[in-house]
Amino acid sequence: MADVLVLVAHPDLARSRVNRALLAQARQLAPADVEVRDLYALYPDYVIDVEAEQAALARSRAVVWVHPVQWYSMPALMKLWVDEVLAFGWAYGPGGRALAGKGLWLVVSTGGPQSSYQPAGSNGYAFERFMPAYRQTAELVGMRFLEPAVFHGAHKAGVRAVHDHAHAFAQRLLALAGDARAHALAAQPAVDADERRVAADD
């Protein structure tokens, strides 16, 4: 079981610079720490295997969404994934507690520079103003929404900037895996000495 599940959703990864670099870094990490799923490679026809995706979520302790920002939101396949995989009765609603307590880390890139996400910029608002839907999604399914990582200006970013961002991403994934393991251990019920002895005898 991988501690961290990384879901990458880029509709044209071959032309990507930032997201492709992040995917490459994640794939270099130990499978026991990080499982990587490239959604557009898995589902080019947009027919999502809901059971497979739910199984991947269930065996992870933290989830990472990696995608470019498109029209102030997520790419189409990522949105379809949310609609179908985070199902009523499984992720939320009566009995829907499959994701409760897991961390959710959003890692996104924007084509425009950070200056465009200001009141006087072309997008008119700070980037945080576009985050409520993500935060509320995590809230509804009982996940802990972690501080997002945003890479602005992907279209004109230099090679060094992309490299440094990808390296920092990999380091954060490893730290997140460690945190997820620690969180899971802390959540385990205490076992007294007699119970430990019986379990060992078994």
GROMACS elastic network, one bead per residue, 0.5 to 0.9 nm:
[ bonds ]
;  ai    aj funct       b0    kb
    1     4     6  0.88755   500
    1    31     6  0.82896   500
    1    32     6  0.61364   500
    1    33     6  0.80816   500
    1    34     6  0.88768   500
    1    35     6  0.85403   500
    1    56     6  0.88933   500
    1    59     6  0.56286   500
    1    60     6  0.65530   500
    2     5     6  0.68451   500
    2    30     6  0.86939   500
    2    31     6  0.61629   500
    2    34     6  0.51918   500
    2    35     6  0.57056   500
    2    56     6  0.89208   500
    2    59     6  0.69223   500
    2    60     6  0.56481   500
    2    61     6  0.77784   500
    2   177     6  0.82355   500
    3    31     6  0.89105   500
    3    32     6  0.67890   500
    3    33     6  0.51024   500
    3    34     6  0.60683   500
    3    35     6  0.78786   500
    3    59     6  0.77723   500
    3    60     6  0.50016   500
    3    61     6  0.50804   500
    3    62     6  0.64057   500
    3    63     6  0.87280   500
    3   176     6  0.82100   500
    3   177     6  0.51783   500
    3   178     6  0.79621   500
    3   180     6  0.63293   500
    3   181     6  0.67872   500
    4    32     6  0.86524   500
    4    33     6  0.61244   500
    4    35     6  0.62614   500
    4    36     6  0.85542   500
    4    59     6  0.89695   500
    4    60     6  0.54929   500
    4    61     6  0.59080   500
    4    63     6  0.57098   500
    4    64     6  0.73152   500
    4   173     6  0.73860   500
    4   174     6  0.86559   500
    4   176     6  0.72505   500
    4   177     6  0.56985   500
    4   180     6  0.76817   500
    5    33     6  0.86854   500
    5    34     6  0.58608   500
    5    36     6  0.60744   500
    5    37     6  0.76757   500
    5    56     6  0.72557   500
    5    57     6  0.69453   500
    5    59     6  0.86288   500
    5    60     6  0.58512   500
    5    61     6  0.77605   500
    5    62     6  0.62700   500
    5    64     6  0.61011   500
    5    65     6  0.86641   500
    6    23     6  0.86710   500
    6    26     6  0.77795   500
    6    34     6  0.69896   500
    6    35     6  0.60365   500
    6    37     6  0.61901   500
    6    38     6  0.83857   500
    6    62     6  0.86515   500
    6    63     6  0.59988   500
    6    65     6  0.62140   500
    6    66     6  0.72081   500
    6   173     6  0.89657   500
    7    35     6  0.85524   500
    7    36     6  0.61337   500
    7    37     6  0.50343   500
    7    38     6  0.61053   500
    7    39     6  0.67460   500
    7    63     6  0.75709   500
    7    64     6  0.59938   500
    7    65     6  0.50912   500
    7    66     6  0.60181   500
    7    67     6  0.84440   500
    7    78     6  0.88911   500
    8    19     6  0.77496   500
    8    22     6  0.88194   500
    8    23     6  0.70668   500
    8    36     6  0.75229   500
    8    37     6  0.62215   500
    8    39     6  0.60345   500
    8    40     6  0.80146   500
    8    64     6  0.82708   500
    8    65     6  0.62421   500
    8    67     6  0.59668   500
    8    78     6  0.86150   500
    9    13     6  0.84517   500
    9    19     6  0.85842   500
    9    37     6  0.87352   500
    9    38     6  0.62615   500
    9    39     6  0.54097   500
    9    40     6  0.60887   500
    9    41     6  0.89021   500
    9    65     6  0.77584   500
    9    66     6  0.62286   500
    9    67     6  0.50332   500
    9    68     6  0.77744   500
    9    74     6  0.84110   500
    9    75     6  0.69284   500
    9    76     6  0.89155   500
    9    77     6  0.71277   500
    9    78     6  0.60554   500
   10    13     6  0.54052   500
   10    16     6  0.78492   500
   10    19     6  0.72106   500
   10    20     6  0.85021   500
   10    38     6  0.81545   500
   10    39     6  0.79041   500
   10    40     6  0.66541   500
   10    66     6  0.81293   500
   10    67     6  0.56592   500
   10    68     6  0.65599   500
   10    75     6  0.70715   500
   10    77     6  0.86920   500
   10    78     6  0.87193   500
   11    14     6  0.89700   500
   11    39     6  0.89014   500
   11    40     6  0.61453   500
   11    41     6  0.89789   500
   11    75     6  0.72519   500
   11    76     6  0.84604   500
   11    77     6  0.80595   500
   12    15     6  0.57912   500
   12    16     6  0.65753   500
   12    40     6  0.83804   500
   13    17     6  0.80540   500
   13    19     6  0.71839   500
   13    20     6  0.59762   500
   13    40     6  0.85443   500
   14    17     6  0.82585   500
   14    20     6  0.73715   500
   15    20     6  0.82659   500
   16    19     6  0.59557   500
   16    20     6  0.55606   500
   16    21     6  0.81969   500
   16   154     6  0.89722   500
   17    20     6  0.54881   500
   17    21     6  0.61768   500
   17    22     6  0.87959   500
   17   154     6  0.74710   500
   17   155     6  0.82188   500
   17   157     6  0.88495   500
   17   159     6  0.88643   500
   17   162     6  0.75089   500
   18    21     6  0.52189   500
   18    22     6  0.63360   500
   18    23     6  0.87717   500
   18    68     6  0.86982   500
   18   109     6  0.72728   500
   18   151     6  0.82199   500
   18   154     6  0.65640   500
   18   155     6  0.89718   500
   18   157     6  0.87154   500
   18   162     6  0.59677   500
   18   163     6  0.85212   500
   18   165     6  0.82027   500
   18   166     6  0.75935   500
   19    23     6  0.61440   500
   19    24     6  0.85945   500
   19    66     6  0.71455   500
   19    67     6  0.66853   500
   19    68     6  0.73033   500
   19   108     6  0.82483   500
   19   109     6  0.76597   500
   19   166     6  0.86203   500
   20    23     6  0.51075   500
   20    24     6  0.62170   500
   20    25     6  0.87052   500
   21    24     6  0.51262   500
   21    25     6  0.62720   500
   21    26     6  0.86916   500
   21   162     6  0.73893   500
   21   163     6  0.74200   500
   21   165     6  0.87828   500
   21   166     6  0.59787   500
   22    25     6  0.51779   500
   22    26     6  0.61905   500
   22    27     6  0.86587   500
   22    66     6  0.81814   500
   22   162     6  0.88906   500
   22   163     6  0.89764   500
   22   165     6  0.80974   500
   22   166     6  0.50730   500
   22   167     6  0.81630   500
   22   169     6  0.69279   500
   22   170     6  0.76851   500
   23    26     6  0.51664   500
   23    27     6  0.62050   500
   23    28     6  0.88525   500
   23    36     6  0.77761   500
   23    38     6  0.81799   500
   23    66     6  0.85399   500
   23   166     6  0.85966   500
   24    27     6  0.52564   500
   24    28     6  0.66157   500
   24   166     6  0.85618   500
   25    28     6  0.53594   500
   25    29     6  0.71173   500
   25   166     6  0.64497   500
   25   167     6  0.71304   500
   25   169     6  0.78504   500
   25   170     6  0.59481   500
   26    29     6  0.55727   500
   26    30     6  0.87850   500
   26    34     6  0.71336   500
   26    35     6  0.81840   500
   26    36     6  0.68656   500
   26   166     6  0.87526   500
   26   169     6  0.81278   500
   26   170     6  0.60683   500
   26   173     6  0.78015   500
   27    30     6  0.78917   500
   27    31     6  0.81593   500
   27    34     6  0.79094   500
   27    35     6  0.79057   500
   27    36     6  0.65451   500
   28    31     6  0.86345   500
   28   170     6  0.87773   500
   29    32     6  0.84606   500
   29    33     6  0.69407   500
   29    34     6  0.63542   500
   29    35     6  0.86698   500
   29   170     6  0.77474   500
   29   173     6  0.87788   500
   29   174     6  0.81019   500
   30    33     6  0.53454   500
   30    34     6  0.62069   500
   30    35     6  0.83624   500
   31    34     6  0.50624   500
   31    35     6  0.56507   500
   31    36     6  0.84215   500
   32    35     6  0.75130   500
   33   173     6  0.82912   500
   33   174     6  0.70194   500
   33   177     6  0.58271   500
   33   178     6  0.83261   500
   34    60     6  0.87699   500
   34   173     6  0.75433   500
   34   174     6  0.80254   500
   34   177     6  0.73905   500
   35    56     6  0.84119   500
   35    60     6  0.83960   500
   37    41     6  0.84168   500
   37    42     6  0.76215   500
   38    41     6  0.54259   500
   38    42     6  0.61825   500
   38    43     6  0.86315   500
   39    42     6  0.50199   500
   39    43     6  0.58668   500
   39    44     6  0.80062   500
   39    48     6  0.87630   500
   39    77     6  0.74671   500
   39    78     6  0.76544   500
   39    81     6  0.86414   500
   40    43     6  0.51953   500
   40    44     6  0.52932   500
   40    45     6  0.85556   500
   40    46     6  0.79623   500
   40    77     6  0.72298   500
   40    78     6  0.88687   500
   41    44     6  0.58964   500
   42    45     6  0.87354   500
   42    46     6  0.87621   500
   42    48     6  0.82232   500
   43    46     6  0.50147   500
   43    47     6  0.59134   500
   43    48     6  0.60827   500
   43    49     6  0.83341   500
   43    77     6  0.83866   500
   44    47     6  0.77502   500
   45    48     6  0.83420   500
   46    77     6  0.65960   500
   46    80     6  0.80210   500
   46    81     6  0.89299   500
   47    50     6  0.89277   500
   48    51     6  0.87911   500
   48    52     6  0.86022   500
   48    53     6  0.80234   500
   48    80     6  0.83649   500
   48    81     6  0.70727   500
   48    84     6  0.78806   500
   48    85     6  0.83247   500
   49    52     6  0.54220   500
   49    53     6  0.63239   500
   49    54     6  0.87036   500
   49    85     6  0.85606   500
   50    53     6  0.51267   500
   50    54     6  0.60344   500
   50    55     6  0.84592   500
   50    81     6  0.82404   500
   50    84     6  0.67539   500
   50    85     6  0.53762   500
   50    86     6  0.89396   500
   51    54     6  0.51413   500
   51    55     6  0.60411   500
   51    56     6  0.86215   500
   51    85     6  0.79564   500
   52    55     6  0.50881   500
   52    56     6  0.62625   500
   52    57     6  0.87185   500
   53    56     6  0.51017   500
   53    57     6  0.62866   500
   53    58     6  0.86028   500
   53    81     6  0.86773   500
   53    85     6  0.66740   500
   54    57     6  0.50191   500
   54    58     6  0.60210   500
   54    59     6  0.87071   500
   54    85     6  0.63269   500
   54    86     6  0.79690   500
   54    90     6  0.88112   500
   54    98     6  0.87584   500
   55    58     6  0.50008   500
   55    59     6  0.63132   500
   55    60     6  0.87906   500
   56    59     6  0.54568   500
   56    60     6  0.65134   500
   57    60     6  0.53430   500
   57    61     6  0.79065   500
   57    62     6  0.82709   500
   57    63     6  0.73647   500
   57    98     6  0.83716   500
   57    99     6  0.75317   500
   58    61     6  0.77847   500
   58    98     6  0.66596   500
   58    99     6  0.71781   500
   60    63     6  0.71053   500
   60   102     6  0.81878   500
   60   180     6  0.88326   500
   61    99     6  0.86754   500
   61   101     6  0.84039   500
   61   102     6  0.54592   500
   61   103     6  0.70655   500
   61   177     6  0.79630   500
   61   180     6  0.56084   500
   61   181     6  0.74850   500
   61   183     6  0.86806   500
   61   184     6  0.75908   500
   62   101     6  0.88449   500
   62   102     6  0.51254   500
   62   104     6  0.60582   500
   62   105     6  0.78706   500
   62   143     6  0.89354   500
   62   176     6  0.75088   500
   62   177     6  0.75368   500
   62   180     6  0.63575   500
   63   102     6  0.72763   500
   63   103     6  0.60794   500
   63   105     6  0.63148   500
   63   106     6  0.86373   500
   64   103     6  0.82478   500
   64   104     6  0.57701   500
   64   106     6  0.58644   500
   64   107     6  0.70778   500
   64   173     6  0.87495   500
   65    78     6  0.87834   500
   65   104     6  0.75758   500
   65   105     6  0.63335   500
   65   106     6  0.50025   500
   65   107     6  0.59439   500
   65   108     6  0.78565   500
   66   105     6  0.86103   500
   66   106     6  0.63974   500
   66   108     6  0.56936   500
   66   109     6  0.84293   500
   67    70     6  0.88184   500
   67    74     6  0.68499   500
   67    75     6  0.72754   500
   67    78     6  0.83201   500
   67   106     6  0.84198   500
   67   107     6  0.67122   500
   67   108     6  0.51079   500
   67   109     6  0.67226   500
   68    73     6  0.85367   500
   68    74     6  0.69940   500
   68    75     6  0.72716   500
   68   107     6  0.85216   500
   68   108     6  0.52856   500
   68   110     6  0.60510   500
   68   111     6  0.80617   500
   69    72     6  0.57523   500
   69    73     6  0.54546   500
   69    74     6  0.56014   500
   69    75     6  0.71460   500
   69   108     6  0.62814   500
   69   109     6  0.59250   500
   69   110     6  0.54353   500
   69   111     6  0.78559   500
   70    73     6  0.53376   500
   70    74     6  0.57586   500
   70    75     6  0.59252   500
   70    76     6  0.88059   500
   70   110     6  0.79574   500
   70   111     6  0.89491   500
   71    74     6  0.77072   500
   71    75     6  0.85021   500
   72   127     6  0.88382   500
   72   130     6  0.64202   500
   72   131     6  0.89860   500
   73    79     6  0.87409   500
   73   130     6  0.75339   500
   73   131     6  0.86092   500
   73   133     6  0.87994   500
   73   134     6  0.89612   500
   74    77     6  0.82373   500
   74    78     6  0.61429   500
   74    79     6  0.62638   500
   74   108     6  0.89531   500
   75    78     6  0.54323   500
   75    79     6  0.64228   500
   75    80     6  0.88479   500
   76    79     6  0.51639   500
   76    80     6  0.62516   500
   76    81     6  0.86166   500
   77    81     6  0.60392   500
   77    82     6  0.86277   500
   78    82     6  0.63076   500
   78    83     6  0.86828   500
   79    82     6  0.50965   500
   79    83     6  0.62288   500
   79    84     6  0.87116   500
   80    84     6  0.61204   500
   80    85     6  0.82352   500
   81    84     6  0.53437   500
   81    85     6  0.55367   500
   81    86     6  0.76553   500
   82    85     6  0.55293   500
   82    86     6  0.54478   500
   82    87     6  0.81983   500
   82   137     6  0.89853   500
   83    86     6  0.61422   500
   83    87     6  0.70526   500
   84    87     6  0.58634   500
   85    90     6  0.87269   500
   85    91     6  0.81799   500
   86    89     6  0.89828   500
   86    90     6  0.69365   500
   86    91     6  0.51074   500
   86    92     6  0.74693   500
   86    99     6  0.89972   500
   86   141     6  0.79456   500
   87    90     6  0.53996   500
   87    91     6  0.54952   500
   87    92     6  0.68828   500
   87    93     6  0.87953   500
   87    96     6  0.80912   500
   88    91     6  0.60096   500
   88    92     6  0.52293   500
   88    93     6  0.55661   500
   88    94     6  0.78523   500
   88    95     6  0.87325   500
   88    96     6  0.65468   500
   89    92     6  0.55963   500
   89    93     6  0.51729   500
   89    94     6  0.55175   500
   89    95     6  0.53825   500
   89    97     6  0.79862   500
   90    93     6  0.74898   500
   90    94     6  0.82619   500
   90    95     6  0.65668   500
   90    97     6  0.63034   500
   90    98     6  0.59014   500
   90    99     6  0.83999   500
   91    95     6  0.81979   500
   91    97     6  0.54719   500
   91    98     6  0.53837   500
   91    99     6  0.60286   500
   91   100     6  0.80129   500
   91   140     6  0.83674   500
   91   141     6  0.53850   500
   91   142     6  0.82592   500
   92    95     6  0.71837   500
   92    97     6  0.60943   500
   92    98     6  0.80356   500
   92    99     6  0.85427   500
   92   140     6  0.65327   500
   92   141     6  0.51053   500
   92   142     6  0.79444   500
   93    96     6  0.51104   500
   93    97     6  0.80402   500
   93   140     6  0.87446   500
   93   141     6  0.84542   500
   94    97     6  0.83041   500
   95    98     6  0.84134   500
   96    99     6  0.81269   500
   96   100     6  0.86250   500
   96   141     6  0.76627   500
   97   100     6  0.52255   500
   97   101     6  0.89081   500
   97   141     6  0.69584   500
   97   142     6  0.72416   500
   98   101     6  0.89726   500
   98   141     6  0.81255   500
   98   142     6  0.88015   500
   99   102     6  0.57160   500
   99   103     6  0.87088   500
   99   141     6  0.62374   500
   99   142     6  0.63670   500
   99   143     6  0.61896   500
  100   103     6  0.87628   500
  100   141     6  0.62912   500
  100   143     6  0.52994   500
  100   144     6  0.82472   500
  101   141     6  0.89882   500
  101   142     6  0.60213   500
  101   143     6  0.51375   500
  101   144     6  0.62744   500
  102   142     6  0.76752   500
  102   143     6  0.50496   500
  102   144     6  0.61178   500
  102   145     6  0.88605   500
  102   180     6  0.80495   500
  103   138     6  0.86906   500
  103   143     6  0.55500   500
  103   145     6  0.61141   500
  103   146     6  0.65629   500
  103   176     6  0.88319   500
  103   180     6  0.79080   500
  104   138     6  0.70393   500
  104   143     6  0.62866   500
  104   144     6  0.58674   500
  104   145     6  0.50027   500
  104   146     6  0.58139   500
  104   147     6  0.89284   500
  105   144     6  0.85228   500
  105   145     6  0.63590   500
  105   146     6  0.50512   500
  105   147     6  0.67631   500
  105   148     6  0.59919   500
  105   149     6  0.78922   500
  106   134     6  0.84128   500
  106   145     6  0.81376   500
  106   146     6  0.73508   500
  106   147     6  0.74901   500
  106   149     6  0.63473   500
  106   150     6  0.82255   500
  107   148     6  0.58392   500
  107   150     6  0.60225   500
  107   151     6  0.80587   500
  107   169     6  0.86429   500
  108   148     6  0.77285   500
  108   149     6  0.63845   500
  108   150     6  0.50835   500
  108   151     6  0.63493   500
  108   152     6  0.85925   500
  109   112     6  0.89943   500
  109   149     6  0.84005   500
  109   150     6  0.56063   500
  109   152     6  0.57651   500
  109   153     6  0.76431   500
  109   154     6  0.63793   500
  110   113     6  0.72784   500
  110   114     6  0.84507   500
  110   150     6  0.75533   500
  110   151     6  0.63135   500
  110   153     6  0.58243   500
  110   154     6  0.59037   500
  110   155     6  0.80812   500
  111   151     6  0.87874   500
  111   152     6  0.64679   500
  111   155     6  0.51473   500
  111   156     6  0.79843   500
  112   115     6  0.79808   500
  112   116     6  0.61712   500
  112   117     6  0.81069   500
  112   122     6  0.88668   500
  112   123     6  0.89547   500
  112   152     6  0.61749   500
  112   154     6  0.70719   500
  112   155     6  0.72644   500
  112   156     6  0.86383   500
  113   116     6  0.55683   500
  113   117     6  0.74742   500
  113   151     6  0.87230   500
  113   154     6  0.77202   500
  113   155     6  0.87563   500
  113   156     6  0.86373   500
  114   117     6  0.54292   500
  114   118     6  0.76508   500
  114   121     6  0.88751   500
  114   126     6  0.85748   500
  114   127     6  0.81782   500
  114   151     6  0.85190   500
  114   152     6  0.53832   500
  114   153     6  0.68016   500
  115   118     6  0.58886   500
  115   120     6  0.84156   500
  115   121     6  0.60846   500
  115   122     6  0.84705   500
  115   126     6  0.89105   500
  115   152     6  0.89250   500
  116   119     6  0.82937   500
  116   120     6  0.76267   500
  116   122     6  0.50712   500
  116   123     6  0.56362   500
  116   124     6  0.73566   500
  116   125     6  0.82056   500
  116   126     6  0.83612   500
  117   120     6  0.81205   500
  117   121     6  0.56900   500
  117   122     6  0.70284   500
  117   123     6  0.53518   500
  117   124     6  0.62045   500
  117   125     6  0.52674   500
  117   127     6  0.54844   500
  117   128     6  0.89417   500
  118   122     6  0.77560   500
  118   123     6  0.69296   500
  118   124     6  0.55790   500
  118   127     6  0.77136   500
  119   122     6  0.81556   500
  119   123     6  0.75537   500
  119   126     6  0.68036   500
  120   123     6  0.81449   500
  120   124     6  0.59688   500
  120   125     6  0.79633   500
  121   124     6  0.52899   500
  121   125     6  0.74608   500
  121   126     6  0.89465   500
  122   125     6  0.85222   500
  123   126     6  0.80715   500
  123   127     6  0.86701   500
  125   128     6  0.80322   500
  125   129     6  0.63815   500
  125   130     6  0.82945   500
  126   129     6  0.57325   500
  126   130     6  0.79222   500
  127   130     6  0.57012   500
  127   131     6  0.73383   500
  127   150     6  0.89348   500
  128   131     6  0.52668   500
  128   132     6  0.78792   500
  129   132     6  0.69211   500
  130   133     6  0.74229   500
  130   134     6  0.84240   500
  131   134     6  0.54309   500
  131   135     6  0.62631   500
  131   136     6  0.86832   500
  132   135     6  0.50322   500
  132   136     6  0.59336   500
  132   137     6  0.84265   500
  133   136     6  0.51722   500
  133   137     6  0.60716   500
  133   138     6  0.87108   500
  134   137     6  0.51524   500
  134   138     6  0.64249   500
  134   139     6  0.86674   500
  134   145     6  0.82989   500
  135   138     6  0.52790   500
  135   139     6  0.62006   500
  135   140     6  0.87179   500
  135   144     6  0.89054   500
  135   145     6  0.62414   500
  136   140     6  0.59994   500
  136   141     6  0.86741   500
  136   145     6  0.89747   500
  137   140     6  0.52241   500
  137   141     6  0.65146   500
  137   142     6  0.86428   500
  137   143     6  0.84320   500
  138   141     6  0.54653   500
  138   142     6  0.60765   500
  138   144     6  0.65126   500
  138   145     6  0.59179   500
  139   142     6  0.51032   500
  139   143     6  0.59315   500
  139   144     6  0.72542   500
  139   145     6  0.75566   500
  140   143     6  0.77143   500
  145   148     6  0.82294   500
  149   169     6  0.86194   500
  151   154     6  0.67329   500
  151   162     6  0.88020   500
  151   165     6  0.77908   500
  152   155     6  0.87067   500
  152   157     6  0.83536   500
  153   156     6  0.58449   500
  153   157     6  0.59466   500
  154   157     6  0.51117   500
  154   158     6  0.86111   500
  154   162     6  0.82249   500
  157   160     6  0.82620   500
  157   161     6  0.63076   500
  157   162     6  0.66940   500
  158   161     6  0.53015   500
  158   162     6  0.64261   500
  158   163     6  0.86811   500
  159   162     6  0.52730   500
  159   163     6  0.61329   500
  159   164     6  0.86535   500
  160   163     6  0.50115   500
  160   164     6  0.60667   500
  160   165     6  0.84911   500
  161   164     6  0.52141   500
  161   165     6  0.61372   500
  161   166     6  0.86370   500
  162   165     6  0.51095   500
  162   166     6  0.61489   500
  162   167     6  0.85877   500
  163   166     6  0.51912   500
  163   167     6  0.61503   500
  163   168     6  0.86079   500
  164   167     6  0.51075   500
  164   168     6  0.61144   500
  164   169     6  0.84900   500
  165   168     6  0.51594   500
  165   169     6  0.61001   500
  165   170     6  0.87643   500
  166   170     6  0.63164   500
  166   171     6  0.87483   500
  167   170     6  0.51961   500
  167   171     6  0.63645   500
  167   172     6  0.86488   500
  168   171     6  0.51029   500
  168   172     6  0.61109   500
  168   173     6  0.86043   500
  169   172     6  0.50822   500
  169   173     6  0.61924   500
  169   174     6  0.87990   500
  170   173     6  0.50510   500
  170   174     6  0.64373   500
  170   175     6  0.87326   500
  171   174     6  0.52254   500
  171   175     6  0.62928   500
  171   176     6  0.85570   500
  172   176     6  0.59189   500
  172   177     6  0.84843   500
  173   177     6  0.61149   500
  173   178     6  0.86564   500
  174   177     6  0.50540   500
  174   178     6  0.63576   500
  174   179     6  0.86376   500
  175   178     6  0.51088   500
  175   179     6  0.61240   500
  175   180     6  0.85254   500
  176   180     6  0.59647   500
  176   181     6  0.85701   500
  177   180     6  0.50608   500
  177   181     6  0.62813   500
  177   182     6  0.86719   500
  178   181     6  0.52086   500
  178   182     6  0.62340   500
  178   183     6  0.85711   500
  179   182     6  0.50694   500
  179   183     6  0.60039   500
  179   184     6  0.85459   500
  180   183     6  0.50564   500
  180   184     6  0.61417   500
  180   185     6  0.86335   500
  181   184     6  0.51253   500
  181   185     6  0.62124   500
  181   186     6  0.86061   500
  182   185     6  0.51536   500
  182   186     6  0.61244   500
  182   187     6  0.86284   500
  183   186     6  0.51424   500
  183   187     6  0.62771   500
  183   188     6  0.89754   500
  184   187     6  0.51489   500
  184   188     6  0.66054   500
  185   188     6  0.53378   500
  185   189     6  0.87776   500
  186   189     6  0.80677   500
  188   191     6  0.89434   500
  191   194     6  0.81593   500
  191   195     6  0.60869   500
  191   196     6  0.64332   500
  192   195     6  0.54608   500
  192   196     6  0.63537   500
  192   197     6  0.88244   500
  193   196     6  0.51113   500
  193   197     6  0.62343   500
  193   198     6  0.87510   500
  194   197     6  0.51468   500
  194   198     6  0.63086   500
  194   199     6  0.86405   500
  195   198     6  0.51436   500
  195   199     6  0.61039   500
  195   200     6  0.85507   500
  196   199     6  0.51015   500
  196   200     6  0.61246   500
  196   201     6  0.85949   500
  197   200     6  0.50892   500
  197   201     6  0.61579   500
  197   202     6  0.86668   500
  198   201     6  0.50208   500
  198   202     6  0.62368   500
  199   202     6  0.51329   500
